[in-house]
């Protein structure tokens, strides 16, 4: 079902299921012979959600090779093996961003739309770090309860903020103890493509207003697609969905994202007073020893952005 302004979801449906899909990809990447990440919580969290396709993938019962097949026109969208590579390098990028921020003395961090991310449990943090996780109440409750059931404990002062980003999340963040006078490390991982263009701008403006000097932000820059053929792009996303459908995958990527004339993330942040660096996807893959994407594989136009205020 296509997205609407006030739609709702859980971790097994609509855009919420993409968090489960990404966690499954992290589980696949963590099992790789030359793994660049190690996420021991990915598989058990996916298993707890209970979507059979993702569970079989996360556990290794279903392999990326099982999902690789060409489409009827001979073009193959990104397969699960390459998707897992993309999620591995993305995860490593944000992990290292937090490590660098902590090494620079930042002691307040925020994860926007945290999903099934378990950085508050698997990363090493300074003793005086405060980490805020923002996501919908159902997602926060599920992850907290599931990890507690696994006997996992946060490795830092983890403060969950159960609020939809379409609502007054700055007020909820303040209520959880967020201090606007302290430099903050923010991440928006896998988020902007699921926001309407104007919502992306509003979120960036809110982050800027809450960020003291010395704050840092890491995010993915989604291509603006000003002159793109949106129908062709949606068809490519649908091809990727159909490629896995015979194995029980029942999402249609093309219904979950917002296309349109989106602001360029790098330029928008610079105009907002941030000092920005951007790294193309293929440069990041190569940095971590993974093969670059071909032009036709999708995702290659995404850039990984770090910004300092």
BALONU-596368 format. One record per residue (C-alpha): residue number from 0; residue in three letters; x, y, z. Coordinates in steps of 0.001 Angstrom, whole numbers. Example, Ala and Ser with C-alpha at 12.3 -4.5 7.8 and 13.67 -1.06 7.14 Angstrom:
<0; ALA; <12300; -4500; 7800>> <1; SER; <13670; -1060; 7140>> 
This chain:
<0; UNK; <0; 0; 0>> <1; UNK; <1340; 3438; -939>> <2; UNK; <2421; 5813; 1830>> <3; UNK; <97; 8512; 3192>> <4; UNK; <707; 11469; 5510>> <5; UNK; <-630; 9755; 8630>> <6; UNK; <49; 6091; 7862>> <7; UNK; <1018; 3665; 10607>> <8; UNK; <3088; 503; 10629>> <9; UNK; <4842; -2091; 12748>> <10; UNK; <8056; -4033; 12167>> <11; UNK; <6248; -6533; 9950>> <12; UNK; <4439; -4101; 7657>> <13; UNK; <4924; -1142; 5310>> <14; UNK; <8012; 986; 5892>> <15; UNK; <8490; -582; 9323>> <16; UNK; <9347; -3892; 7686>> <17; UNK; <12309; -2247; 5975>> <18; UNK; <13929; -2006; 9420>> <19; UNK; <13532; -5768; 9723>> <20; UNK; <14895; -6255; 6211>> <21; UNK; <17962; -4147; 7037>> <22; UNK; <18535; -6115; 10247>> <23; UNK; <18321; -9336; 8215>> <24; UNK; <20921; -7916; 5817>> <25; UNK; <23163; -7072; 8779>> <26; UNK; <22845; -10682; 9930>> <27; UNK; <23851; -11875; 6450>> <28; UNK; <26791; -9456; 6391>> <29; UNK; <27914; -10504; 9875>> <30; UNK; <28201; -14142; 8688>> <31; UNK; <30413; -13223; 5731>> <32; UNK; <33897; -14746; 5629>> <33; UNK; <35362; -11237; 5373>> <34; UNK; <32760; -9484; 7506>> <35; UNK; <33203; -5750; 7998>> <36; UNK; <30603; -5641; 10791>> <37; UNK; <29600; -7859; 13698>> <38; UNK; <26003; -7459; 14858>> <39; UNK; <25133; -10356; 17202>> <40; UNK; <21667; -8925; 17857>> <41; UNK; <20514; -8729; 14234>> <42; UNK; <19402; -12339; 13826>> <43; UNK; <17564; -12709; 17171>> <44; UNK; <15745; -9408; 16667>> <45; UNK; <14639; -10453; 13176>> <46; UNK; <13559; -13837; 14481>> <47; UNK; <11469; -12142; 17166>> <48; UNK; <9612; -10031; 14588>> <49; UNK; <8380; -13281; 13087>> <50; UNK; <8332; -12585; 9329>> <51; UNK; <9278; -15942; 7805>> <52; UNK; <11184; -14568; 4796>> <53; UNK; <13405; -12349; 6935>> <54; UNK; <13894; -15037; 9579>> <55; UNK; <15091; -17575; 7015>> <56; UNK; <17408; -14999; 5519>> <57; UNK; <18839; -13851; 8857>> <58; UNK; <19418; -17426; 10017>> <59; UNK; <21140; -18530; 6806>> <60; UNK; <18415; -20992; 5823>> <61; UNK; <17813; -18767; 2787>> <62; UNK; <20989; -17451; 1165>> <63; UNK; <21583; -14460; -1112>> <64; UNK; <22370; -16894; -3912>> <65; UNK; <18849; -18322; -3582>> <66; UNK; <17453; -14895; -4424>> <67; UNK; <19639; -14066; -7414>> <68; UNK; <17851; -14387; -10721>> <69; UNK; <17526; -12113; -13729>> <70; UNK; <14334; -10324; -14604>> <71; UNK; <12515; -11019; -17870>> <72; UNK; <14200; -8117; -19681>> <73; UNK; <17652; -9357; -18699>> <74; UNK; <18303; -6575; -16184>> <75; UNK; <18944; -7660; -12635>> <76; UNK; <18206; -5195; -9827>> <77; UNK; <20399; -5238; -6755>> <78; UNK; <20376; -8735; -5280>> <79; UNK; <20447; -9572; -1599>> <80; UNK; <24189; -10207; -1650>> <81; UNK; <24902; -6682; -2845>> <82; UNK; <22183; -5283; -575>> <83; UNK; <23910; -6950; 2386>> <84; UNK; <27207; -5392; 1282>> <85; UNK; <25490; -2006; 1164>> <86; UNK; <24056; -2430; 4644>> <87; UNK; <27440; -3590; 5932>> <88; UNK; <29285; -530; 4670>> <89; UNK; <26457; 1738; 5818>> <90; UNK; <26523; 218; 9308>> <91; UNK; <30298; 508; 9526>> <92; UNK; <30146; 4143; 8382>> <93; UNK; <27742; 5151; 11155>> <94; UNK; <29550; 3037; 13761>> <95; UNK; <32805; 4815; 12955>> <96; UNK; <31068; 8193; 12950>> <97; UNK; <30007; 7673; 16565>> <98; UNK; <33477; 6430; 17529>> <99; UNK; <35085; 9505; 15970>> <100; UNK; <32603; 11837; 17673>> <101; UNK; <33270; 10230; 21048>> <102; UNK; <37039; 10472; 20486>> <103; UNK; <36559; 14197; 19810>> <104; UNK; <34839; 14630; 23168>> <105; UNK; <31167; 14578; 22152>> <106; UNK; <29142; 13019; 24953>> <107; UNK; <25568; 13265; 23671>> <108; UNK; <24263; 11248; 20722>> <109; UNK; <20907; 10833; 18977>> <110; UNK; <19748; 8079; 16629>> <111; UNK; <16764; 9205; 14575>> <112; UNK; <14331; 6414; 13589>> <113; UNK; <16523; 3799; 15258>> <114; UNK; <14492; 772; 14118>> <115; UNK; <16211; -2498; 15017>> <116; UNK; <19612; -856; 15342>> <117; UNK; <21368; -2105; 18497>> <118; UNK; <24255; 342; 18780>> <119; UNK; <23260; 1090; 22367>> <120; UNK; <24003; -2565; 23152>> <121; UNK; <26841; -3623; 20835>> <122; UNK; <29157; -586; 20641>> <123; UNK; <31642; 567; 23254>> <124; UNK; <30813; 4048; 24555>> <125; UNK; <32513; 6461; 26974>> <126; UNK; <31209; 6124; 30514>> <127; UNK; <29698; 9601; 30480>> <128; UNK; <27914; 9273; 27113>> <129; UNK; <24142; 9785; 26875>> <130; UNK; <22572; 8044; 23863>> <131; UNK; <19013; 8892; 22785>> <132; UNK; <17072; 6570; 20466>> <133; UNK; <13983; 7965; 18749>> <134; UNK; <11358; 5806; 17076>> <135; UNK; <7679; 4964; 17194>> <136; UNK; <6453; 3682; 20574>> <137; UNK; <5706; 168; 19260>> <138; UNK; <9195; -157; 17785>> <139; UNK; <10921; 1073; 20941>> <140; UNK; <8853; -1229; 23148>> <141; UNK; <9479; -4259; 20934>> <142; UNK; <13231; -3812; 20739>> <143; UNK; <13660; -3005; 24428>> <144; UNK; <11592; -5998; 25529>> <145; UNK; <13229; -8396; 23073>> <146; UNK; <16781; -7422; 23976>> <147; UNK; <15985; -7655; 27694>> <148; UNK; <14634; -11157; 27049>> <149; UNK; <17946; -12052; 25426>> <150; UNK; <19761; -10932; 28562>> <151; UNK; <21311; -7964; 26752>> <152; UNK; <22130; -4774; 28615>> <153; UNK; <22889; -1305; 27246>> <154; UNK; <26557; -414; 27107>> <155; UNK; <25836; 3242; 27829>> <156; UNK; <23249; 5557; 29343>> <157; UNK; <20577; 4669; 26776>> <158; UNK; <17448; 6828; 26801>> <159; UNK; <14615; 5729; 24546>> <160; UNK; <12317; 8404; 23126>> <161; UNK; <9073; 6823; 21946>> <162; UNK; <7663; 9314; 19455>> <163; UNK; <6843; 9511; 15754>> <164; UNK; <9173; 11940; 13951>> <165; UNK; <6091; 13498; 12366>> <166; UNK; <5037; 14670; 15833>> <167; UNK; <6763; 16960; 18353>> <168; UNK; <9876; 14869; 18791>> <169; UNK; <12063; 17793; 19999>> <170; UNK; <9770; 18171; 23037>> <171; UNK; <9928; 14429; 23717>> <172; UNK; <13713; 14509; 23366>> <173; UNK; <13934; 17387; 25841>> <174; UNK; <11726; 15490; 28281>> <175; UNK; <14203; 12597; 28111>> <176; UNK; <16997; 14893; 29260>> <177; UNK; <18501; 16150; 25998>> <178; UNK; <20708; 19211; 26578>> <179; UNK; <20766; 21746; 23732>> <180; UNK; <23880; 23424; 25178>> <181; UNK; <26042; 20333; 24649>> <182; UNK; <27515; 19237; 21296>> <183; UNK; <25598; 16293; 19870>> <184; UNK; <26359; 13512; 17396>> <185; UNK; <23258; 12820; 15265>> <186; UNK; <22668; 10040; 12763>> <187; UNK; <19840; 9627; 10260>> <188; UNK; <20452; 6167; 8830>> <189; UNK; <18238; 4897; 6033>> <190; UNK; <15678; 7605; 6753>> <191; UNK; <15423; 10364; 4172>> <192; UNK; <14126; 8249; 1290>> <193; UNK; <11059; 7443; 3394>> <194; UNK; <10327; 11117; 4089>> <195; UNK; <8585; 13521; 1720>> <196; UNK; <11067; 16153; 451>> <197; UNK; <9585; 18892; 2625>> <198; UNK; <9742; 16645; 5703>> <199; UNK; <13458; 16079; 5093>> <200; UNK; <14011; 19847; 5091>> <201; UNK; <11958; 20295; 8253>> <202; UNK; <13858; 17545; 10068>> <203; UNK; <17217; 19035; 9106>> <204; UNK; <16067; 22460; 10281>> <205; UNK; <14999; 20988; 13630>> <206; UNK; <18346; 19228; 14043>> <207; UNK; <20120; 22504; 13310>> <208; UNK; <18062; 24376; 15887>> <209; UNK; <18868; 21777; 18560>> <210; UNK; <22593; 21540; 17787>> <211; UNK; <25171; 23449; 19779>> <212; UNK; <28463; 24466; 18171>> <213; UNK; <30659; 21408; 17739>> <214; UNK; <27725; 19116; 16948>> <215; UNK; <28053; 16510; 14213>> <216; UNK; <25616; 14854; 11834>> <217; UNK; <25920; 11757; 9662>> <218; UNK; <23300; 10821; 7087>> <219; UNK; <22744; 9402; 3629>> <220; UNK; <22137; 11900; 869>> <221; UNK; <19276; 10603; -1267>> <222; UNK; <19546; 11713; -4934>> <223; UNK; <17354; 14677; -5750>> <224; UNK; <15965; 13118; -8985>> <225; UNK; <14960; 16509; -10388>> <226; UNK; <15006; 15266; -13980>> <227; UNK; <14558; 11550; -13352>> <228; UNK; <11891; 9331; -14850>> <229; UNK; <9985; 8500; -11679>> <230; UNK; <7949; 5776; -13368>> <231; UNK; <11151; 4072; -14478>> <232; UNK; <12601; 4367; -10980>> <233; UNK; <9501; 2861; -9403>> <234; UNK; <9608; 31; -11928>> <235; UNK; <13198; -725; -10970>> <236; UNK; <12185; -854; -7300>> <237; UNK; <9261; -3114; -8188>> <238; UNK; <11636; -5413; -10095>> <239; UNK; <13762; -5728; -6964>> <240; UNK; <10674; -6619; -4926>> <241; UNK; <9435; -9133; -7500>> <242; UNK; <12847; -10768; -7605>> <243; UNK; <12341; -11990; -4031>> <244; UNK; <8573; -12507; -4062>> <245; UNK; <8707; -16213; -4867>> <246; UNK; <10520; -16715; -1559>> <247; UNK; <7802; -15015; 478>> <248; UNK; <8814; -11358; 307>> <249; UNK; <5599; -9320; 162>> <250; UNK; <6746; -5679; 189>> <251; UNK; <6834; -3403; -2830>> <252; UNK; <9708; -929; -2435>> <253; UNK; <8114; 1392; -4971>> <254; UNK; <5191; 2056; -2607>> <255; UNK; <7348; 2920; 393>> <256; UNK; <9546; 5770; -792>> <257; UNK; <8879; 9386; -1639>> <258; UNK; <10344; 10601; -4925>> <259; UNK; <10342; 14184; -6137>> <260; UNK; <12461; 17298; -6228>> <261; UNK; <14338; 16711; -3008>> <262; UNK; <16919; 19192; -1701>> <263; UNK; <20521; 18133; -2078>> <264; UNK; <21573; 17164; 1443>> <265; UNK; <25119; 18467; 1159>> <266; UNK; <24093; 21881; -117>> <267; UNK; <21179; 22198; 2302>> <268; UNK; <23434; 21563; 5286>> <269; UNK; <26071; 23989; 4039>> <270; UNK; <23433; 26677; 3701>> <271; UNK; <22424; 25893; 7284>> <272; UNK; <25902; 26617; 8619>> <273; UNK; <27395; 23112; 8653>> <274; UNK; <30825; 22146; 7311>> <275; UNK; <30109; 19134; 5126>> <276; UNK; <31986; 16231; 3567>> <277; UNK; <30368; 13656; 1268>> <278; UNK; <31565; 10210; 195>> <279; UNK; <29933; 8352; -2728>> <280; UNK; <28619; 4844; -2077>> <281; UNK; <31237; 3142; -4248>> <282; UNK; <34082; 4944; -2485>> <283; UNK; <32715; 3710; 830>> <284; UNK; <32390; 128; -445>> <285; UNK; <35980; 186; -1692>> <286; UNK; <37180; 1692; 1601>> <287; UNK; <35856; -1350; 3458>> <288; UNK; <37135; -3879; 927>> <289; UNK; <33799; -4515; -804>> <290; UNK; <33173; -4532; -4548>> <291; UNK; <31716; -1328; -6027>> <292; UNK; <28271; -1300; -7569>> <293; UNK; <27746; -1279; -11317>> <294; UNK; <25918; 1722; -12723>> <295; UNK; <22723; -280; -13213>> <296; UNK; <22622; -1833; -9761>> <297; UNK; <20928; 1069; -7964>> <298; UNK; <21987; 2795; -4726>> <299; UNK; <25230; 3942; -6387>> <300; UNK; <24018; 7563; -6414>> <301; UNK; <23635; 7675; -2625>> <302; UNK; <26303; 9715; -830>> <303; UNK; <27337; 9383; 2797>> <304; UNK; <27509; 12759; 4467>> <305; UNK; <29232; 13955; 7631>> <306; UNK; <28726; 17487; 8863>> <307; UNK; <30199; 19618; 11632>> <308; UNK; <28471; 22704; 13049>> 
